[in-house]
Amino acid sequence: MAQEKPPKPEPPYPGAETEPNEDIQPDLPPQAEQPLQKTKKGLETEGEIIEGNKFRGTKKTKHPGAKQGLFRITSKGEYLYKTNPSEQKNAVAVRIGPYSPSNLYNAGNDNSFDDIYGSASPVIVHVDYEWKLFSGFGKMGIRAGSGVFFANGNGRFDDGEAALEGYTLLMLPNNVSAIIYLQFWDRQPLIPYAEGGVDAIVFNEYRDDGNPTFGRFGGSLAAHVSLGGLLPLNIFDRLGMIRIDQEYGINNMYISAEYRIVTHVAGVFDFSNNYFNAGVLVEF
């Protein structure tokens, strides 16, 4: 009598054979969610933005608005987008400093500026308008400006004694110059610059007794060289400057300080002097 073979075991018994089934996938352990990464960097790569305050810790997360330039959501819920700065063509500079033309003399009686107006230095105000020529390896511009200078004093007798008549000197330092900035990247914290040009100085000296009626007028030709530096305000509040640019078209604002050397070139009256002055510069 023939011996019958035992039937093959069926799954899930040991040794059982199974047909391959592509629909059955192996069970995989659940993947842990990646924690949000904290960072203190300002700008992030496209597709990721930063939430919170960068000075108190932030977190990086995905946001669809990142493709449109969204780079930060502040703790106050403000949405901040990357923007291109407006075109920069011009600038205005306003500066003030002590000024005393100690080489200025009256050719008729040898009285000096200090004799009439005292040795205390009044202040001079400069206002310049600038046209940007180019930017690349540094920046260069052309300036035209003027300013105002006042001084008050008393006349002198031949023996040097002070007279009762009061004098007022009004001087306008008109000038044209070229300026170059040693700026090589956008967020440079200090920008040195050098300026040089010519000055057409006009003035009026008026006596309080009205003699002559409109005072005396005069002029002089001078040249100047200035060496200074700019401190950009956007290093203190970059987001604030972005808002100002978007609303008013002002690219940058700077605190400026310089040392100015004025040299007499032609004319009877010598307004040469070396002095410091400081102020602000606005680019737009």
Residue pairs with C-beta under 8 A, 6 or more apart in sequence:
8 16
8 17
9 15
9 16
10 16
11 18
36 59
36 60
36 61
37 59
37 60
38 57
38 58
38 59
38 60
39 50
39 58
39 59
39 60
40 54
40 55
40 57
40 58
41 50
41 54
42 50
42 54
42 71
42 72
43 71
43 82
44 50
44 60
44 66
44 71
46 66
46 67
47 62
47 66
47 67
48 60
48 61
48 62
48 63
48 66
49 60
49 61
49 62
49 63
49 65
49 66
49 70
49 71
49 72
49 73
50 58
50 59
50 60
50 61
50 71
50 72
50 73
51 58
51 59
51 61
51 72
51 73
51 75
52 58
52 59
52 73
52 74
52 75
53 74
53 75
54 72
56 75
63 70
63 73
65 79
65 81
68 81
69 81
69 82
69 83
70 79
70 80
70 81
70 82
71 80
71 81
71 82
72 79
72 80
73 79
73 80
74 80
80 239
83 242
83 245
83 246
85 245
85 251
86 245
86 246
86 249
86 251
86 284
88 132
88 135
88 251
88 252
88 283
88 284
89 131
89 132
89 284
90 129
90 130
90 131
90 132
90 283
90 284
91 129
91 130
91 132
91 141
91 281
91 282
91 283
91 284
92 127
92 128
92 129
92 130
92 281
92 282
92 284
93 126
93 127
93 128
93 130
93 143
93 145
93 256
93 279
93 280
93 281
93 282
94 125
94 126
94 127
94 279
94 280
94 281
95 125
95 126
95 256
95 258
95 277
95 278
95 279
96 123
96 124
96 125
96 126
96 277
96 278
96 279
97 123
97 124
97 260
97 275
97 276
97 277
97 278
98 121
98 122
98 123
98 124
98 275
98 276
99 121
99 122
99 123
99 124
99 149
99 273
99 275
100 113
100 114
100 119
100 120
100 121
100 122
100 273
100 275
101 113
101 270
101 271
101 272
101 273
102 112
102 113
102 114
102 273
103 113
103 264
103 270
103 271
103 272
103 273
104 112
104 113
104 269
104 270
104 271
105 111
105 112
105 113
105 270
106 112
106 116
107 268
109 156
109 158
111 156
113 151
115 156
115 160
116 153
116 154
116 155
116 156
116 167
117 151
117 152
117 153
117 167
117 169
118 153
121 275
122 149
122 150
122 151
123 149
124 147
124 148
124 149
124 173
124 275
124 277
125 147
125 148
125 149
126 145
126 146
126 147
126 173
126 277
126 279
127 145
127 146
127 147
128 143
128 144
128 145
128 175
128 177
129 143
129 144
129 145
130 141
130 142
130 143
130 179
131 141
131 142
131 143
132 139
132 140
132 141
132 283
133 140
133 141
133 142
134 140
135 183
137 184
138 180
138 181
138 182
138 183
138 184
139 180
139 181
139 183
140 178
140 179
140 180
140 181
141 178
141 179
141 181
142 176
142 177
142 178
142 179
143 175
143 176
143 177
143 178
143 179
143 195
143 197
144 175
144 176
145 174
145 175
146 172
146 173
146 174
146 175
147 172
147 173
148 170
148 171
148 172
149 169
149 170
149 171
149 172
149 173
150 168
150 169
150 170
151 168
151 169
152 166
152 167
152 168
152 169
153 166
153 167
153 169
154 162
154 163
154 164
154 165
154 166
154 167
155 162
155 163
155 164
155 165
155 166
155 167
155 207
156 162
156 163
157 163
165 207
165 208
165 209
166 207
166 208
167 205
167 206
167 207
167 208
168 205
168 206
168 208
168 215
169 203
169 204
169 205
170 203
170 204
170 205
170 206
171 201
171 202
171 203
171 271
172 201
172 202
172 203
173 199
173 201
173 271
174 199
174 200
174 201
174 202
175 197
175 198
175 199
175 200
175 224
176 197
176 198
177 195
177 196
177 197
177 198
177 224
178 195
178 196
178 197
179 193
179 194
179 195
180 193
180 194
180 195
181 191
181 192
181 193
181 230
182 191
182 192
182 193
183 191
187 232
187 234
187 235
188 232
189 231
189 232
189 235
190 229
190 230
190 231
191 229
191 230
191 232
191 254
192 227
192 228
192 229
193 227
193 228
193 229
193 230
193 258
194 225
194 226
194 227
195 224
195 225
195 226
195 227
195 228
195 258
196 223
196 224
196 225
196 226
197 223
197 224
198 221
198 222
198 223
198 224
198 265
199 221
199 222
199 223
199 224
199 262
199 271
200 219
200 221
201 219
201 220
201 221
201 222
201 269
201 271
202 217
202 218
202 219
203 217
203 218
203 219
203 220
203 269
204 214
204 215
204 216
204 217
204 218
205 215
205 216
205 218
206 214
206 215
206 216
207 215
218 267
218 268
218 269
219 267
219 269
220 264
220 265
220 266
220 267
220 268
220 269
220 270
220 271
221 265
221 266
221 267
222 262
222 263
222 264
222 265
222 271
222 272
223 262
223 263
223 265
224 260
224 261
224 262
224 263
225 260
225 261
226 258
226 259
226 260
226 261
227 258
227 259
228 256
228 257
228 258
228 259
229 256
229 257
229 258
230 254
230 255
230 256
230 281
231 254
231 255
231 256
232 252
232 253
232 254
233 241
233 252
233 253
233 254
233 255
234 240
234 241
234 252
234 253
241 250
241 252
241 253
244 250
244 253
245 251
248 284
249 284
250 282
250 283
250 284
251 283
251 284
252 282
252 283
253 280
253 281
253 282
253 283
254 280
254 281
254 282
254 283
255 278
255 279
255 280
256 278
256 279
256 280
256 281
257 276
257 277
257 278
258 276
258 277
258 278
259 274
259 275
259 276
260 274
260 275
260 276
260 277
261 274
262 271
262 272
262 273
262 274
263 272
264 270
264 271
264 272
